[in-house]
């Protein structure tokens, strides 16, 4: 069959799950997967936000309420997907939390919350959904796990978010470890976003947004298409031979510092 853009980037007939998909980077990724033809489950903690995202994304999106802050919640989401879908072609582990506090005052509860959601839930959801991911794998077309890290797992962050930066560095390394273990049936890659408009980034952009734009090689913050594009690439035939990679999507901020 001749190579076409459609054959490289289409996700028609594919099923995807995006955690934390009701807003921000998660919704940007979900929108890209929907646009490429996938049926996308959007999971988030608040039902109202899930339903609103489903309405924005259209009929190819399905809302699921899930709290991934505990292993029980992660298992419940995996069970909900397994009850609906025998195959899961794309898993996007995007749900995450942040916590800022001065070093001497950083609470154990904040550390544990960030690590449980940003690291443990990524590991648990991936392993709980292995039967569905393995069932979706085909020769030359592996199932995909896409973990959302951060450039704060590559560089020192602006703010005192100790647990967040440590958790995202852990996600990047875990991505490589899982990629080796799960190949060739499943690829595992990470996206490391820089500044994008989101609830989590709001405070940083209010305080430092203009300075970030001026110092960034691309002189702007990320747009939804920037995040959607890299996710579609990794999820489609175009990215089938890429595994174990962490791709900064940051306008050059982390890699040219």
C-alpha positions in Angstrom: 0.0 0.0 0.0 1.5 3.4 -0.9 2.5 5.7 1.9 0.1 8.6 2.5 -0.3 11.2 5.2 -3.5 9.4 6.2 -1.7 6.0 6.5 1.0 7.6 8.7 -1.2 9.7 11.1 -4.7 8.2 11.1 -6.1 6.7 14.3 -9.4 5.5 12.9 -10.6 2.4 14.6 -8.3 3.0 17.6 -9.4 3.3 21.2 -7.5 5.6 23.6 -7.7 6.6 27.3 -6.5 10.0 28.5 -6.3 10.5 32.2 -6.7 14.0 33.4 -8.3 14.6 30.1 -10.9 17.1 31.0 -8.7 20.2 30.8 -5.3 21.6 30.0 -2.7 19.4 28.4 -4.9 16.3 28.8 -7.7 17.9 26.8 -5.3 19.1 24.2 -4.0 15.5 23.7 -7.6 14.1 23.7 -8.6 16.6 21.1 -5.7 15.6 18.8 -6.5 11.9 19.1 -10.2 12.6 18.4 -9.3 14.7 15.4 -7.1 11.8 14.1 -10.1 9.4 14.3 -9.8 7.7 17.6 -12.5 6.9 20.1 -11.2 8.5 23.3 -12.1 7.9 26.9 -11.5 11.0 29.0 -11.0 10.3 32.7 -10.9 12.9 35.5 -11.9 13.2 39.1 -14.8 15.6 38.8 -17.8 14.4 36.8 -19.0 17.8 35.8 -15.6 18.6 34.2 -15.5 15.2 32.5 -19.0 15.9 31.0 -18.1 19.4 29.9 -14.9 18.1 28.2 -17.0 15.3 26.4 -19.3 18.0 25.1 -16.4 20.1 23.8 -14.7 17.1 22.2 -17.7 15.6 20.5 -19.3 12.2 20.1 -16.0 10.3 19.8 -15.2 11.2 23.4 -16.6 9.2 26.4 -16.4 10.7 29.9 -15.3 8.5 32.8 -15.0 9.7 36.4 -11.9 8.4 38.2 -9.8 9.4 41.2 -6.3 8.1 40.6 -5.0 9.3 43.9 -5.2 5.7 45.3 -4.5 2.3 44.0 -8.2 1.4 44.5 -9.2 4.3 42.2 -6.6 3.3 39.6 -7.9 -0.2 39.6 -11.5 1.0 39.3 -10.6 2.9 36.2 -8.8 0.0 34.7 -11.8 -2.3 35.4 -14.1 0.3 33.8 -12.1 0.3 30.6 -11.8 -3.5 30.6 -15.6 -3.8 31.0 -16.1 -1.6 27.9 -13.1 -2.4 25.6 -11.3 -5.7 24.9 -8.5 -3.7 23.3 -6.9 -0.4 24.3 -4.5 1.0 21.6 -3.3 4.1 23.3 -3.0 4.9 27.0 -2.0 8.5 27.9 -1.0 8.8 31.5 -1.5 12.6 32.0 -3.3 13.0 35.4 -1.0 14.8 37.8 -0.7 17.1 40.8 1.7 19.8 42.0 2.5 21.2 45.4 4.6 24.3 46.2 6.0 25.1 49.6 9.3 26.4 51.0 11.9 23.7 51.5 11.9 23.8 55.3 8.1 23.7 55.4 7.3 21.2 52.7 4.7 18.8 54.1 4.8 15.1 53.9 1.2 15.0 52.8 2.1 17.2 49.8 5.0 15.0 48.9 2.9 11.8 49.1 0.0 13.3 47.1 2.2 14.3 44.2 4.2 11.0 44.2 1.1 8.8 44.4 -0.6 10.5 41.5 2.3 11.4 39.3 4.4 8.2 39.6 2.5 5.4 41.3 -0.7 5.8 39.4 1.2 5.9 36.1 2.9 2.6 37.0 -0.3 1.0 38.3 -2.6 2.0 35.5 -0.1 0.8 32.9 0.2 -2.6 34.5 -3.5 -3.0 35.2 -4.3 -2.3 31.6 -1.6 -4.6 30.1 -4.2 -7.2 29.0 -6.1 -4.6 26.9 -2.8 -3.1 25.5 -1.4 -6.5 24.6 -4.6 -7.4 22.9 -4.4 -4.3 20.8 -0.9 -4.9 19.6 -0.3 -6.0 16.0 2.8 -6.6 13.9 4.3 -3.2 13.0 1.6 -1.5 15.0 2.3 -1.8 18.7 0.0 -0.5 21.4 1.2 2.8 22.8 1.7 4.2 26.3 2.4 7.9 26.4 3.4 9.3 29.8 3.2 13.1 30.4 6.3 14.3 32.2 7.6 17.8 32.3 10.6 19.9 31.5 10.8 20.4 35.3 12.0 16.8 35.4 14.8 17.9 33.1 15.8 21.3 34.5 15.6 23.0 37.8 12.1 24.6 38.2 11.4 28.3 38.8 9.2 27.6 41.9 9.7 25.5 45.0 7.9 22.4 43.7 10.3 19.7 45.0 8.0 16.7 44.7 6.7 17.7 41.3 10.1 17.9 39.6 11.3 14.7 41.3 8.1 12.9 40.3 8.5 14.0 36.6 12.1 12.9 36.5 10.9 9.6 37.9 8.3 9.4 35.1 10.9 10.0 32.4 13.2 7.2 33.7 10.3 4.8 34.3 9.3 5.4 30.7 12.6 4.0 29.5 12.5 1.1 31.9 8.9 0.1 30.8 9.8 0.6 27.2 12.5 -2.0 27.4 10.3 -4.4 29.3 7.2 -4.1 27.1 8.8 -4.0 23.6 8.0 -5.1 20.9 4.2 -5.3 21.7 3.9 -1.9 23.4 5.9 1.3 23.0 6.3 3.6 25.9 7.3 7.2 25.5 7.1 10.4 27.4 6.2 14.0 26.5 7.9 16.6 28.6 5.8 19.8 28.2 7.1 23.3 28.8 4.8 26.2 29.4 1.2 25.7 28.2 -1.9 27.4 29.4 -3.5 25.2 32.0 -4.8 25.4 35.6 -1.5 23.9 36.9 0.6 26.5 35.0 -1.7 29.4 35.7 0.2 30.9 38.7 3.5 30.5 37.0 2.3 32.2 33.8 0.8 35.0 35.8 4.0 35.7 37.6 6.6 34.8 35.0 4.8 34.5 31.7 6.3 37.4 29.8 9.7 36.5 31.0 9.3 32.9 29.9 8.2 34.1 26.4 11.2 36.4 26.1 13.7 33.8 27.2 12.2 30.9 25.2 13.9 30.4 21.8 10.5 30.2 20.2 9.3 33.4 22.0 5.9 32.0 23.0 4.2 29.5 25.2 2.8 26.3 23.7 -0.5 26.1 21.8 -3.0 23.2 21.8 -1.8 22.1 18.4 1.7 21.8 19.6 0.7 19.2 22.2 -1.9 17.5 20.0 0.7 17.0 17.2 3.3 15.2 19.2 0.7 13.0 20.8 -0.8 12.0 17.4 2.7 11.3 16.1 3.5 8.9 19.0 0.1 7.2 18.8 0.1 6.7 15.0 2.0 4.6 12.5 4.4 7.6 12.2 5.8 6.9 15.7 5.6 3.1 15.7 9.4 2.7 15.8 10.0 5.2 18.7 10.1 3.9 22.2 11.8 4.8 25.4 12.1 8.5 24.4 11.3 11.6 26.4 10.4 14.4 24.0 10.5 18.0 25.3 7.7 20.1 23.8 8.8 23.4 25.2 9.9 25.7 22.4 13.6 24.9 23.2 13.6 26.1 26.8 15.1 23.0 28.5 17.4 21.9 25.8 19.0 25.3 25.0 19.4 26.6 28.6 
